[in-house]
Amino acid sequence: MRTLMILMFVLGISMLNAQNILGKWKTFDDRTGEARSTVEFYEKNGKTYGKIVGLEKTEDAQKTCTLCTDDRKDKPIIGLEIVRNMTRSGNVWQSGTILDPEVGKAYTCKIWLEDGNLKVRGYVGVFYRTQTWKRAE
């Protein structure tokens, strides 16, 4: 009986962790499918944020966000906070923004887990684009 209770407890914790986006995720190029960066999600003041912690191409490591128009202007890409102010509502994180450092624009964002992958959707009005990110090992 005790073993069964311990097993149920461990499985419950595993299921809770499976529904959490915190940690590192690999991003991929929409056109080529190649890995581009690693984004780490973390909590700050009750909200979820994500920053770029690694780039696949070493030649990109010195780049800055020259096209950004807010406080991220001319900041290094590595360490750049690209996801801000996400709040969790059930199994969806929303009400925040995601930045595309290549164009310097921030978009309304919605994030959720699906089949172990992270779905990241950026919106401009009624138009959107969804990317699939995979958990980094």
C-alpha positions in Angstrom: 0.0 0.0 0.0 2.8 2.4 0.9 4.6 1.7 -2.4 1.4 2.4 -4.3 1.0 5.8 -2.5 4.6 6.7 -3.3 4.2 5.7 -6.9 1.0 7.8 -7.2 2.8 10.8 -5.6 5.8 10.5 -8.0 3.5 10.2 -11.0 1.5 13.2 -9.9 4.6 15.4 -9.7 5.8 14.1 -13.1 2.4 15.1 -14.6 2.6 18.6 -13.1 6.1 19.0 -14.5 5.0 17.8 -17.9 2.5 20.7 -17.9 5.2 23.4 -17.2 7.0 25.4 -19.8 9.9 26.4 -17.5 13.3 25.4 -18.6 15.1 25.4 -21.9 13.6 25.0 -25.4 15.1 24.8 -28.9 13.7 27.1 -31.6 13.7 26.2 -35.3 13.8 28.2 -38.5 10.3 28.2 -40.2 11.7 27.8 -43.7 14.6 25.3 -43.2 13.6 23.5 -40.0 17.1 23.9 -38.7 17.6 24.6 -35.0 18.3 28.4 -34.4 18.4 29.1 -30.7 17.8 28.0 -27.1 15.3 30.0 -25.1 15.0 29.6 -21.3 11.7 30.2 -19.6 11.6 31.4 -16.0 9.3 33.0 -13.6 9.6 36.6 -12.3 7.1 38.4 -10.1 4.4 35.8 -10.8 4.8 36.0 -14.6 6.7 33.9 -17.1 9.5 35.2 -19.2 11.9 33.8 -21.8 15.4 34.8 -22.9 17.7 33.6 -25.5 20.6 31.6 -23.8 22.2 30.2 -26.9 22.5 30.4 -30.6 23.3 27.6 -33.0 25.4 29.7 -35.4 28.5 30.9 -33.6 28.8 33.8 -36.0 25.5 35.2 -34.6 26.8 35.3 -31.0 27.9 38.9 -31.3 24.8 40.3 -32.9 22.6 42.8 -31.2 18.9 43.8 -31.6 19.5 46.8 -33.8 15.9 47.0 -35.0 14.4 46.8 -31.6 12.6 50.1 -30.6 12.2 49.6 -26.8 14.6 49.0 -23.9 16.1 46.0 -25.8 17.5 48.2 -28.6 21.2 47.4 -29.3 21.2 44.7 -26.6 23.1 41.4 -27.3 20.9 38.7 -28.7 22.3 36.2 -26.2 20.6 37.1 -23.0 17.8 39.0 -24.7 14.4 38.7 -23.1 12.1 37.8 -26.0 9.1 36.6 -24.1 7.6 38.9 -21.5 4.7 39.1 -19.0 3.0 35.7 -19.8 0.3 34.7 -17.3 -0.8 31.1 -17.0 -4.5 30.3 -17.4 -5.0 26.6 -17.1 -2.6 25.0 -19.6 -2.1 28.1 -21.7 0.3 31.1 -21.1 -1.1 34.3 -22.6 -1.5 38.1 -22.2 2.2 38.7 -22.8 4.4 39.4 -25.8 7.1 37.8 -27.9 9.8 39.7 -29.7 11.2 38.7 -33.1 14.8 40.2 -32.9 15.3 39.9 -36.6 12.7 42.5 -37.3 12.6 44.3 -33.9 8.8 43.8 -33.5 6.9 42.5 -30.4 3.7 40.5 -30.9 0.9 39.4 -28.7 1.7 35.8 -27.6 0.0 32.6 -26.6 2.0 29.5 -25.5 0.8 25.9 -24.7 2.2 22.4 -24.5 1.1 19.9 -27.1 2.4 16.3 -27.3 5.5 17.3 -25.3 6.3 20.2 -27.6 5.9 23.9 -27.0 3.5 25.7 -29.3 4.4 29.4 -29.5 1.9 31.7 -31.4 2.5 35.3 -32.2 -0.4 37.5 -33.2 -0.9 40.7 -35.3 -4.6 41.4 -35.0 -6.4 38.3 -36.3 -3.4 37.0 -38.1 -0.9 34.7 -36.4 2.0 32.3 -36.9 2.7 29.3 -34.7 6.0 27.7 -34.1 6.8 24.4 -32.5 9.7 24.4 -30.1 11.3 21.2 -28.6 12.6 20.8 -25.1 16.4 21.2 -25.0 18.3 18.2 -23.5 
